[in-house]
Amino acid sequence: MKVSQNKKILKYLQSGKSINRDVAHRLFSCTRLAARICELKGDGHTIISYREQQPDGVWFMAYALGVAA
């Protein structure tokens, strides 16, 4: 049975790691991480979004599993 990108991403986040576009593409061949995160949030998962900056000054979004309030 094929495991969906959402399930793979959720399992990765549940391991305590954060994820960004490059990691998602490399590990899961995911080219639309923001859409997958939106779907996971819609399923009720608490995911925090934050900006990170590369050494060359380029900003990108990263995501981590948050604690439910």
N, C-alpha and C positions, 0 to 999 in steps of 0.2 A: 504494500500500500504506500502510495506517495504521500509524504508529509508536506503540508502547505508551508509557504514562506512565513505566514503569520505564526504558525506553531513553532517553526524553527527560530524565528526572531524572539518570540516570547520565551522559549526555553533558554536562549542565549542571555536575555535580560534577567531571567530568574536565577541565573548562575552568578549574578552580582556584577556583571560587566555592563559597560555602556556601549552604545553602538552609534555609528555614523554612516553616512552614505558609502564611503569607501569600504568599510568593513562589511556592510551588508552586501555590497556588490561582490566582493572577494569571496566571502564565505557562502552566500546564499544565492548568488546571481540575481540579486534584487536591484532593479533599477528605479524603483519608486518607493523608497523607504518611507517618505512622509505619508504616502497613501496607506501603507501597511500599518504605520503607527496610528493613524487616524482610525482605521478599522479596529485595531486592538483597543484603543480608547473607547470606541463605540461598543465594544463587547464588555466594557466595565473595568478594564485594567487601568491602574493609575500609573501613568508614564509621564515623567517630567522631561521637558525639552529645555535645552540650554545651548548657548552659542560657545564655540571654541574657535581659537585662532591658530592657524598654521604659522610656522616660522616665517613664511614669506608674506604674512600679513592678511591672507585670505581667511574670511570668516566662514564657518559652516555650522550646521545644527547637529547636535548629538542628543541622544535619548537614553534615559535610564529608568528603571522601574522605581516608582515612588512608593511612599507609605500612604495607605488609605487614611483619610482623616476621620 
